Amino acid sequence: MSESTLLRAAAIGARARAATPSVGLVFALLFATVCVPIFAVKVAPLNDYINHLARMHVMAVGASDRFLSDFYAVDWQLLPNLAMDLVVPRLARVFDIYVSGQIFVALTMFMLASGPMAISWALNRRFEPWPLVAFLILYNQVFLVGLMNYLMGAGFAMWGLAAWIVLRERSMALRMVVSGAVVALTFLCHLCAVGLYGLAIGSYELWLWYRRGLKVDRRLAFDFAALAVPALPIVPLLLASATWGLAAEYEWSAQGKLDSITMIFRAYSDPIDIAVLVVCAAALAWAARRSLISFHPAAAVFAVVSCAVFLALPTVLFGSYMADQRLPVAMLLTLIGFGSIRLGQPAVARAFILLVLAISTIRVGDVTAQWLHLAKAHDEFRAVVQGLDRGQKFIVAYADEPQLSQREQDAISHLASTAVIERSALVSTEFTVPGKQILRVRRPYEDRVDTEDGTPPNISQLIAATMVEGAATGHYWDRWQEKHDFVLVLFTERGRANPDPDLLSLVHDGNGFQLYEILR
């Protein structure tokens, strides 16, 4: 290549950089955009979120609430599922519990968005614009289910990979100390996040070994030790934790593998999701045809290894659902960090930035509109329970024939947990599963709640259980009419008839729910 050609290429690159907003500025703008839905509603209508937030409230108020301290106890133990439990109650000392939850969700978004940027910087030693495309998939089905601890852990795993790459040629001791810290952080977030971190740095080391000609020598032994030793404490920690008691709970499903691919790109509106996917695919094809996009060679190793692990993973692992389905989103975010894009012409650079901003805005607009609609049920129920006495006991039942869409059902499936926050209530569906959460129900109330993470009964099952005197099925809802004060029936339509007027008195006929007081 002649000197004049090199000078022209440098001049074009300089003009492109001058005409393109800084990566940091665009990142900040995109992050502010994706946070709009989080702070637009009091409670994000994510599937499990309000249930977890209620546990945070119990932990935050402690013994100062006589009803909650009578119903619940915190059994501190080392579980691979503690991120929210360690952060949100401490935030609640400064902010109210709802704002504390919003901050944690926003921090999770930041970790997921900045992880690919950190990997890219570690590989290139400069901030590249390509990792900004991570913002396009931050709102995905895994996030909308509410798997906050895992997603926070996935962010730590990506930052851990970036740290590993930066420290790769530094002292082995320093690498092991930093890696040990990342292992500890990801373990506290979620066990699957530890696996993601191991996959990422293991794949990178495998690529380095391949580049060295697959030599079996002393250096390989040292590299393996640096890789494996920081992870060794995970084994005794897991064996000693209550999570190990759930080891027999696993299930492999082929359908879950197929669903997990669509979960990466789906949010709420199929037409918008499909349109966005088509535009992104066309833009990627255009850029690839002109060789504008490239990936670090280690990306191929990571893709092959992680896909193999994904196919082998069960859907249920250690009693944790979606063990396999949660992996592809984190895989794709990590792969984005391995990529780069060559924006030689100023027009191409501006077009790339505008496309990312436009698509992110469209997706965020869709999520915001949906959340404002779905949050109405939460706002309505919160207003209803605020008029009740404190310390009431709620049992949750599902409608025999759900009248809501699946999206609406997911958004209010743990609506009852709002009563824990607002009126210090005992709720039958509050998460208190040994090995999964550190919240426990005290012994006098253990037989009134679900401690196995099961499905609530239908309202007809509750009514039928009252018709046989002295009947005992072994379910927590046996003799429910004697042990609880209110029944919350979910997924109903307004105007649905009272299932048993002699036993239940309608308190409120709401948007997707009916609240009944039990008549003694």
C-alpha positions as CSV (number, residue, x, y, z in Angstrom):
1,M,0.0,0.0,0.0
2,S,1.5,3.4,-1.1
3,E,2.1,6.2,1.3
4,S,-0.5,8.4,-0.4
5,T,-3.1,5.6,0.1
6,L,-2.3,5.4,3.8
7,L,-2.6,9.1,4.2
8,R,-6.0,9.2,2.5
9,A,-7.2,6.3,4.7
10,A,-6.0,8.2,7.8
11,A,-7.7,11.4,6.7
12,I,-11.0,9.6,6.1
13,G,-10.7,8.0,9.6
14,A,-10.0,11.3,11.1
15,R,-13.0,12.9,9.4
16,A,-15.3,10.0,10.5
17,R,-14.1,10.4,14.1
18,A,-14.6,14.2,14.0
19,A,-18.1,13.8,12.6
20,T,-19.2,11.1,15.0
21,P,-20.3,11.8,18.6
22,S,-18.0,10.3,21.2
23,V,-18.8,6.7,22.2
24,G,-19.1,7.8,25.8
25,L,-21.7,10.4,25.0
26,V,-23.8,8.0,22.9
27,F,-23.5,5.4,25.6
28,A,-24.8,7.8,28.2
29,L,-27.7,8.9,26.0
30,L,-28.6,5.2,25.3
31,F,-28.4,4.3,28.9
32,A,-30.7,7.2,29.9
33,T,-33.1,6.0,27.2
34,V,-33.3,2.4,28.4
35,C,-33.9,3.7,32.0
36,V,-37.0,5.5,31.1
37,P,-39.4,2.6,31.6
38,I,-37.7,1.7,34.9
39,F,-38.5,5.0,36.5
40,A,-41.8,5.6,34.6
41,V,-43.6,3.1,36.9
42,K,-43.5,2.5,40.6
43,V,-43.2,-1.3,40.2
44,A,-41.7,-2.8,37.0
45,P,-44.3,-5.3,35.9
46,L,-41.8,-8.1,35.6
47,N,-42.9,-11.6,36.5
48,D,-41.1,-12.3,39.8
49,Y,-39.9,-8.7,40.6
50,I,-42.5,-7.6,43.1
51,N,-42.1,-10.9,45.0
52,H,-38.4,-10.3,45.4
53,L,-38.9,-6.7,46.2
54,A,-41.3,-7.7,49.1
55,R,-38.5,-9.9,50.5
56,M,-36.1,-6.9,50.3
57,H,-38.7,-4.9,52.3
58,V,-38.9,-7.5,55.0
59,M,-35.1,-7.5,55.3
60,A,-35.0,-3.7,55.4
61,V,-37.5,-3.1,58.1
62,G,-36.4,-6.1,60.3
63,A,-37.8,-6.2,63.8
64,S,-39.2,-2.7,63.6
65,D,-42.3,-4.1,62.0
66,R,-44.0,-6.4,64.5
67,F,-46.3,-8.1,62.0
68,L,-43.5,-8.9,59.5
69,S,-41.2,-10.0,62.3
70,D,-43.9,-12.3,63.6
71,F,-44.6,-13.8,60.1
72,Y,-41.1,-14.0,58.6
73,A,-37.5,-14.6,59.6
74,V,-34.3,-14.0,57.6
75,D,-32.1,-17.1,57.6
76,W,-28.7,-15.8,56.4
77,Q,-26.7,-18.4,54.5
78,L,-24.4,-18.4,51.6
79,L,-26.6,-19.0,48.5
80,P,-25.7,-18.4,44.8
81,N,-28.7,-16.0,44.6
82,L,-28.1,-13.1,46.9
83,A,-27.4,-10.0,44.7
84,M,-30.6,-8.2,45.5
85,D,-30.6,-9.3,49.1
86,L,-27.1,-7.7,49.6
87,V,-27.8,-4.4,47.8
88,V,-31.5,-3.4,47.9
89,P,-32.1,-3.4,51.7
90,R,-29.0,-1.2,52.1
91,L,-30.3,1.2,49.5
92,A,-33.6,1.2,51.4
93,R,-31.9,2.9,54.3
94,V,-31.7,6.0,52.1
95,F,-34.5,5.6,49.6
96,D,-38.0,4.0,49.9
97,I,-38.2,0.3,48.8
98,Y,-39.7,1.1,45.4
99,V,-36.9,3.5,44.4
100,S,-34.3,1.2,45.8
101,G,-35.7,-1.5,43.5
102,Q,-35.6,0.9,40.5
103,I,-32.0,1.7,41.2
104,F,-31.0,-2.0,41.3
105,V,-32.8,-2.7,38.0
106,A,-31.0,0.3,36.5
107,L,-27.7,-0.9,37.8
108,T,-28.4,-4.3,36.3
109,M,-29.0,-2.6,32.9
110,F,-25.8,-0.7,33.3
111,M,-23.8,-3.9,33.9
112,L,-25.3,-5.6,30.9
113,A,-24.7,-2.6,28.6
114,S,-21.2,-1.8,29.8
115,G,-20.0,-5.5,29.9
116,P,-19.6,-5.7,26.1
117,M,-17.9,-2.3,26.1
118,A,-15.4,-3.5,28.7
119,I,-14.6,-6.6,26.7
120,S,-14.1,-4.5,23.6
121,W,-11.8,-2.0,25.4
122,A,-9.7,-4.9,26.8
123,L,-9.2,-6.3,23.4
124,N,-8.6,-3.0,21.5
125,R,-7.5,-0.6,24.2
126,R,-10.0,2.0,22.9
127,F,-13.7,2.5,23.1
128,E,-15.3,1.1,19.9
129,P,-18.9,2.1,18.8
130,W,-19.8,-1.5,17.9
131,P,-20.7,-2.6,21.5
132,L,-23.4,0.0,21.6
133,V,-25.6,-2.5,19.7
134,A,-26.0,-4.3,23.1
135,F,-28.6,-1.7,24.0
136,L,-30.8,-3.2,21.2
137,I,-31.4,-6.4,23.2
138,L,-31.4,-5.3,26.8
139,Y,-35.2,-5.6,26.9
140,N,-35.6,-9.3,26.2
141,Q,-37.8,-12.1,27.6
142,V,-35.2,-13.2,30.1
143,F,-35.2,-9.6,31.6
144,L,-39.0,-9.4,31.4
145,V,-39.3,-12.6,33.5
146,G,-37.4,-10.7,36.2
147,L,-34.2,-12.7,36.6
148,M,-32.4,-9.8,38.1
149,N,-29.7,-11.7,40.1
150,Y,-28.6,-13.7,37.1
151,L,-28.5,-10.7,34.8
152,M,-26.4,-8.8,37.3
153,G,-24.1,-11.7,37.5
154,A,-23.9,-11.9,33.8
155,G,-22.7,-8.3,33.8
156,F,-20.0,-9.1,36.4
157,A,-19.0,-12.1,34.3
158,M,-18.4,-9.9,31.2
159,W,-16.4,-7.4,33.3
160,G,-14.5,-10.4,34.7
161,L,-13.6,-11.5,31.2
162,A,-12.4,-8.0,30.4
163,A,-10.2,-7.9,33.5
164,W,-8.8,-11.4,32.6
165,I,-7.8,-10.2,29.1
166,V,-6.2,-7.0,30.5
167,L,-4.2,-8.9,33.1
168,R,-3.4,-11.9,30.9
169,E,0.3,-11.0,30.6
170,R,0.6,-9.6,34.2
171,S,1.7,-11.7,37.2
172,M,-0.1,-15.0,37.7
173,A,-0.8,-14.1,41.4
174,L,-2.6,-10.9,40.4
175,R,-4.7,-12.7,37.8
176,M,-5.7,-15.3,40.3
177,V,-6.7,-12.8,43.0
178,V,-8.8,-10.8,40.6
179,S,-10.4,-13.9,39.1
180,G,-11.2,-15.2,42.6
181,A,-13.0,-11.9,43.3
182,V,-15.0,-12.2,40.1
183,V,-15.9,-15.8,41.0
184,A,-17.1,-14.7,44.4
185,L,-19.2,-11.9,43.0
186,T,-20.8,-14.0,40.3
187,F,-21.5,-16.8,42.8
188,L,-23.3,-14.4,45.1
189,C,-25.4,-13.3,42.0
190,H,-26.3,-16.7,40.5
191,L,-24.7,-20.1,39.9
192,C,-25.3,-19.8,36.2
193,A,-23.3,-16.5,36.2
194,V,-20.3,-18.4,37.5
195,G,-20.7,-20.8,34.7
196,L,-20.8,-18.0,32.1
197,Y,-17.6,-16.5,33.5
198,G,-15.9,-19.9,33.4
199,L,-17.1,-20.4,29.8
200,A,-15.8,-16.9,28.8
201,I,-12.3,-17.1,30.3
202,G,-11.9,-20.8,29.5
203,S,-12.8,-20.1,25.8
204,Y,-10.3,-17.3,25.7
205,E,-7.5,-19.5,27.2
206,L,-8.4,-22.3,24.7
207,W,-7.9,-19.9,21.9
208,L,-4.5,-18.8,23.3
209,W,-3.5,-22.4,23.6
210,Y,-4.5,-23.1,20.0
211,R,-2.5,-20.1,18.9
212,R,0.5,-21.6,20.7
213,G,0.2,-24.8,18.7
214,L,-1.6,-26.8,21.4
215,K,1.7,-27.3,23.1
216,V,1.6,-29.4,26.3
217,D,4.2,-27.8,28.4
218,R,5.0,-26.1,31.7
219,R,3.3,-22.9,30.6
220,L,0.0,-24.8,29.9
221,A,0.1,-26.1,33.5
222,F,0.6,-22.7,34.9
223,D,-2.2,-21.3,32.7
224,F,-4.5,-24.1,33.8
225,A,-3.8,-23.4,37.4
226,A,-4.5,-19.7,37.1
227,L,-7.8,-20.6,35.4
228,A,-8.9,-23.4,37.8
229,V,-7.6,-22.5,41.3
230,P,-9.8,-19.4,41.8
231,A,-12.9,-21.5,41.1
232,L,-12.1,-24.3,43.5
233,P,-13.8,-22.7,46.6
234,I,-17.1,-22.9,44.6
235,V,-17.2,-26.7,45.2
236,P,-17.2,-26.7,49.0
237,L,-19.4,-23.6,49.1
238,L,-22.0,-25.3,46.9
239,L,-21.9,-28.5,48.8
240,A,-22.4,-26.7,52.1
241,S,-25.2,-24.5,50.9
242,A,-28.9,-25.4,51.0
243,T,-28.9,-25.1,47.2
244,W,-27.1,-28.5,47.0
245,G,-30.3,-30.0,48.5
246,L,-32.0,-29.1,45.2
247,A,-29.5,-31.1,43.1
248,A,-32.1,-33.7,42.2
249,E,-34.4,-31.1,40.7
250,Y,-33.4,-31.0,37.0
251,E,-35.1,-31.4,33.7
252,W,-33.9,-31.3,30.1
253,S,-36.3,-29.9,27.4
254,A,-35.7,-29.6,23.7
255,Q,-38.6,-27.1,23.4
256,G,-36.8,-24.8,25.8
257,K,-33.8,-24.7,23.5
258,L,-35.9,-23.4,20.6
259,D,-37.8,-20.9,22.8
260,S,-34.6,-19.4,24.2
261,I,-33.5,-18.2,20.8
262,T,-36.6,-16.1,20.3
263,M,-36.4,-14.9,23.9
264,I,-33.3,-12.8,23.0
265,F,-35.2,-10.5,20.6
266,R,-38.8,-10.6,21.9
267,A,-40.2,-7.9,24.1
268,Y,-43.9,-7.2,23.9
269,S,-45.1,-6.3,20.4
270,D,-44.4,-9.0,17.8
271,P,-44.8,-6.6,14.9
272,I,-42.3,-4.2,16.4
273,D,-39.9,-7.0,17.3
274,I,-40.1,-8.5,13.8
275,A,-39.6,-5.2,12.1
276,V,-36.6,-4.4,14.3
277,L,-35.1,-7.8,13.6
278,V,-35.5,-7.4,9.9
279,V,-33.9,-3.9,9.9
280,C,-31.0,-5.2,12.0
281,A,-30.5,-8.2,9.8
282,A,-30.5,-6.0,6.7
283,A,-28.0,-3.6,8.2
284,L,-25.7,-6.4,9.4
285,A,-25.9,-8.0,5.9
286,W,-25.0,-4.7,4.3
287,A,-22.1,-4.1,6.7
288,A,-20.8,-7.7,6.4
289,R,-20.9,-7.5,2.6
290,R,-18.6,-4.5,2.8
291,S,-16.4,-6.2,5.4
292,L,-17.1,-3.5,7.9
293,I,-17.7,-5.9,10.8
294,S,-15.0,-8.2,12.2
295,F,-14.7,-10.4,15.3
296,H,-11.7,-11.3,17.4
297,P,-10.7,-14.9,16.7
298,A,-11.5,-16.0,20.3
299,A,-15.1,-15.2,19.6
300,A,-15.4,-18.4,17.4
301,V,-14.1,-20.5,20.2
302,F,-16.5,-19.0,22.7
303,A,-19.4,-19.4,20.4
304,V,-18.7,-23.1,19.8
305,V,-18.0,-24.0,23.4
306,S,-21.0,-22.0,24.8
307,C,-23.3,-23.5,22.2
308,A,-22.2,-27.0,23.2
309,V,-22.8,-26.2,26.9
310,F,-26.2,-24.6,26.0
311,L,-27.4,-27.7,24.3
312,A,-26.3,-29.9,27.2
313,L,-27.8,-27.8,29.9
314,P,-31.1,-28.9,31.4
315,T,-34.0,-26.5,31.6
316,V,-34.3,-27.0,35.3
317,L,-31.0,-27.1,37.3
318,F,-30.8,-27.1,41.1
319,G,-34.5,-26.3,41.1
320,S,-33.8,-23.1,39.1
321,Y,-36.0,-22.8,36.0
322,M,-34.8,-21.5,32.6
323,A,-31.2,-22.6,33.4
324,D,-30.6,-23.1,29.6
325,Q,-32.9,-20.4,28.4
326,R,-31.2,-17.6,30.2
327,L,-27.8,-18.4,28.6
328,P,-28.2,-17.2,25.0
329,V,-28.8,-13.6,25.9
330,A,-25.6,-13.5,27.9
331,M,-23.8,-15.4,25.1
332,L,-24.8,-12.8,22.5
333,L,-23.9,-9.8,24.7
334,T,-20.4,-11.4,25.3
335,L,-20.0,-12.0,21.6
336,I,-20.9,-8.4,20.9
337,G,-17.9,-7.4,23.0
338,F,-15.6,-9.5,20.8
339,G,-16.7,-7.5,17.7
340,S,-15.7,-4.2,16.1
341,I,-17.0,-2.1,13.2
342,R,-15.0,-0.1,10.7
343,L,-16.7,3.3,10.2
344,G,-14.5,4.8,7.6
345,Q,-16.9,7.3,6.0
346,P,-18.5,10.0,8.2
347,A,-21.9,9.2,6.6
348,V,-21.5,5.6,7.6
349,A,-20.5,6.5,11.1
350,R,-23.5,8.8,11.6
351,A,-25.9,6.3,10.0
352,F,-24.7,3.6,12.5
353,I,-25.2,5.8,15.5
354,L,-28.6,7.1,14.3
355,L,-29.7,3.5,13.6
356,V,-28.8,2.3,17.1
357,L,-30.4,5.3,18.7
358,A,-33.6,5.0,16.6
359,I,-34.1,1.2,17.2
360,S,-33.3,1.6,20.9
361,T,-35.9,4.4,21.1
362,I,-38.5,2.4,19.3
363,R,-38.0,-0.7,21.6
364,V,-37.9,1.5,24.7
365,G,-41.1,3.3,23.6
366,D,-42.9,0.0,23.2
367,V,-41.8,-1.2,26.6
368,T,-42.7,2.1,28.3
369,A,-46.2,2.0,26.8
370,Q,-46.7,-1.6,27.8
371,W,-45.4,-1.0,31.4
372,L,-47.6,2.0,31.9
373,H,-50.6,-0.2,30.9
374,L,-49.6,-3.3,32.9
375,A,-48.7,-1.2,36.0
376,K,-52.3,0.0,36.4
377,A,-53.2,-3.3,38.1
378,H,-50.3,-2.9,40.5
379,D,-51.3,0.7,41.3
380,E,-55.0,-0.3,41.7
381,F,-54.2,-3.2,44.1
382,R,-51.8,-1.1,46.1
383,A,-54.5,1.5,46.6
384,V,-57.0,-1.2,47.7
385,V,-54.7,-2.9,50.3
386,Q,-53.7,0.5,51.8
387,G,-57.2,0.6,53.2
388,L,-56.9,-2.7,55.0
389,D,-55.7,-3.4,58.5
390,R,-52.0,-4.4,58.9
391,G,-51.0,-8.0,59.5
392,Q,-53.6,-9.7,57.4
393,K,-53.1,-13.1,55.8
394,F,-53.6,-13.6,52.1
395,I,-54.0,-16.7,50.1
396,V,-53.7,-16.5,46.3
397,A,-55.8,-18.5,43.8
398,Y,-56.0,-18.5,40.0
399,A,-59.2,-18.1,38.1
400,D,-60.6,-21.3,36.7
401,E,-60.6,-19.8,33.2
402,P,-58.0,-17.0,33.0
403,Q,-59.3,-14.0,31.1
404,L,-56.0,-12.2,30.5
405,S,-53.3,-12.5,27.9
406,Q,-50.1,-14.3,28.9
407,R,-48.3,-11.0,29.1
408,E,-50.9,-9.6,31.5
409,Q,-50.9,-12.8,33.6
410,D,-47.1,-12.6,33.9
411,A,-47.2,-9.0,35.0
412,I,-49.6,-9.6,37.9
413,S,-48.7,-13.2,38.9
414,H,-47.1,-12.0,42.1
415,L,-49.4,-9.0,42.7
416,A,-50.2,-10.2,46.3
417,S,-46.6,-9.5,47.4
418,T,-47.6,-5.8,47.3
419,A,-49.5,-6.5,50.5
420,V,-46.3,-7.5,52.2
421,I,-44.8,-4.1,51.5
422,E,-47.9,-1.9,52.1
423,R,-49.7,-3.7,54.9
424,S,-47.1,-6.1,56.5
425,A,-49.2,-9.1,55.3
426,L,-48.5,-12.8,55.2
427,V,-48.9,-13.9,51.6
428,S,-49.1,-17.6,50.5
429,T,-47.0,-17.1,47.4
430,E,-44.1,-15.1,48.8
431,F,-40.8,-16.8,47.9
432,T,-39.6,-18.7,51.0
433,V,-38.0,-21.8,49.3
434,P,-35.0,-23.3,51.2
435,G,-32.0,-23.3,48.9
436,K,-33.4,-20.5,46.8
437,Q,-34.1,-17.7,49.1
438,I,-33.0,-16.7,52.6
439,L,-36.5,-15.7,53.7
440,R,-38.4,-18.1,55.9
441,V,-41.9,-18.3,57.3
442,R,-41.9,-18.8,61.1
443,R,-43.2,-22.1,62.4
444,P,-46.8,-21.0,63.4
445,Y,-47.5,-20.0,59.8
446,E,-45.5,-22.6,57.8
447,D,-48.7,-24.5,56.9
448,R,-50.3,-21.5,55.3
449,V,-47.8,-20.7,52.5
450,D,-46.2,-22.4,49.6
451,T,-42.6,-23.3,50.5
452,E,-41.9,-25.4,47.3
453,D,-42.3,-22.8,44.6
454,G,-45.4,-24.5,43.2
455,T,-48.5,-23.2,41.3
456,P,-51.3,-21.7,43.3
457,P,-54.7,-23.6,43.4
458,N,-57.6,-22.5,41.2
459,I,-60.4,-20.9,43.0
460,S,-62.6,-24.0,42.4
461,Q,-60.0,-26.1,44.2
462,L,-60.2,-23.8,47.2
463,I,-64.0,-24.0,47.3
464,A,-64.0,-27.7,46.9
465,A,-61.6,-28.1,49.8
466,T,-64.2,-26.6,52.2
467,M,-66.9,-29.1,51.3
468,V,-65.4,-32.1,52.9
469,E,-65.2,-31.6,56.7
470,G,-61.8,-32.5,58.2
471,A,-60.3,-33.3,54.7
472,A,-56.6,-33.0,54.6
473,T,-54.8,-33.3,51.3
474,G,-51.3,-32.2,52.5
475,H,-51.6,-28.9,50.7
476,Y,-50.9,-25.6,52.3
477,W,-54.4,-24.5,51.4
478,D,-56.1,-27.1,53.6
479,R,-58.6,-25.3,55.9
480,W,-57.7,-22.1,54.2
481,Q,-61.0,-20.5,55.3
482,E,-59.8,-20.8,58.9
483,K,-56.2,-19.8,58.4
484,H,-56.4,-16.7,56.2
485,D,-58.3,-13.4,56.1
486,F,-58.4,-12.6,52.3
487,V,-58.4,-14.5,49.0
488,L,-56.9,-12.8,46.0
489,V,-58.1,-14.4,42.8
490,L,-55.9,-13.6,39.8
491,F,-56.5,-13.4,36.0
492,T,-60.2,-12.7,36.3
493,E,-62.4,-10.3,34.4
494,R,-64.5,-7.6,35.9
495,G,-68.0,-8.7,36.9
496,R,-67.1,-12.4,37.5
497,A,-69.6,-13.9,39.9
498,N,-68.6,-14.5,43.6
499,P,-67.6,-18.3,43.7
500,D,-69.1,-18.7,47.2
501,P,-71.2,-15.8,48.6
502,D,-71.7,-17.7,51.9
503,L,-67.9,-17.8,52.5
504,L,-66.5,-14.8,50.6
505,S,-67.4,-11.1,50.5
506,L,-66.1,-9.1,47.6
507,V,-63.8,-6.3,48.6
508,H,-62.7,-5.1,45.2
509,D,-63.4,-6.1,41.6
510,G,-60.2,-5.0,39.9
511,N,-58.3,-5.0,36.7
512,G,-57.4,-8.7,36.3
513,F,-58.0,-9.6,40.0
514,Q,-60.7,-9.9,42.6
515,L,-60.1,-9.5,46.3
516,Y,-62.4,-11.3,48.7
517,E,-62.7,-11.2,52.5
518,I,-63.2,-14.5,54.1
519,L,-66.4,-14.6,56.2
520,R,-66.0,-16.3,59.6
